[in-house]
Amino acid sequence: MEFAHTSVLLEECIENLNIRPDGIYADGTLGGGGHSYEICSRLGNGGRLFGIDQDAAAIEAAGKRLQAFGDKVTIIRSNYRDMTAELRKRGITSVDGVILDLGVSSYQLDDAGRGFTYREDAPLDMRMDQRQPVSARDIVNGYPEMELYRIIRDYGEDRFAKNIAKHIVKAREDHIIETTGELIHIIKASIPAKVRATGGHPAKRTFQAIRIEVNHELDVLEQSLDDMIDFLSDGGRICVITFHSLEDRIVKTNFRKNENPCICPKNFPVCVCGRRPKGKTVTRKPIVPSEAELEKNPRAASAKLRVFERIIQ
């Protein structure tokens, strides 16, 4: 299956990166290389792009797509949380821009064998990096009921989380839950019929929750943003596209903290904590897809772009 993915908020990202022809840029979620291709198209002879992805299929697809740019491009198979370490290994001490396009690619959703989709019956997997040992099957069959409840409640924001967790534990007493189809059947039985009739696919939130847990998506984001901001050169920008409220909240909170890191009590006349701003949030409100983009790509509906600019004082 070909790695196909429509890049979300492409023009808005490129515009906000303020690309310099001789700049160094990092795409932490390379995917099919859509954003990276547009960055590379604007680079001169001195420009460089580093593309990072943990998915072998993405690495292969992006390698082909970006081949024409020759040694301007370096592709690294890794998780973006290791971006700064990987770049330092290659002699890079700062970059002029970073882009993160979070969530699942269209390819991962459409390839039923990867187990991300609730539209087809497939083995329970959901690993973005297939080298990692823990899959959705391990979580569904191995987590205690309270832990399943916690992730479905917190990461899926599903009001029936308690009941879904209870039904999963009861079902796995009979036999190991192996496929997405079996899990969907269990989830449907946990949700009242009246509710199932409205509000999208009943398994959507639980699948999101398990996928986030399998790939540690929120932890990785939370632990990486400060490092990436510190790695930006003066005037460099980081653009982050999120697809659900939990990710967006992490990005918004982090940018706000880096813009105003002072922890002194409000009644102190001057700052004594010594924490200095690292830059400014460019987007007071997130940038969202246009009507035209949504017509072409309905999957972009929940996308939000936030941008932060490094200012070294």
Secondary structure, 3 states (H helix, E strand, C coil): CCCCCCCCCHHHHHHHHCCCCCCEEEECCCCCCHHHHHHHHCCCCCCEEEEEECCHHHHHHHHHHCHHHHHHEEEEECCHHHHHHHHHHCCCCCEEEEEEECCCCHHHHHCHHHCCCCCCCCECCCCCCCCCCCCHHHHHHHCCHHHHHHHHHHCCCCCCHHHHHHHHHHHHHHCCCCEHHHHHHHHHHHCCHHHHCCCCCCCHHHHHHHHHHHHCHHHHHHHHHHHHHHCEEEEEEEEEEECCHHHHHHHHHHHHHHHCCCCCCCCCCCCCCCCCCCEEECCCCCECCCHHHHHHCHHHCCCEEEEEEECCC
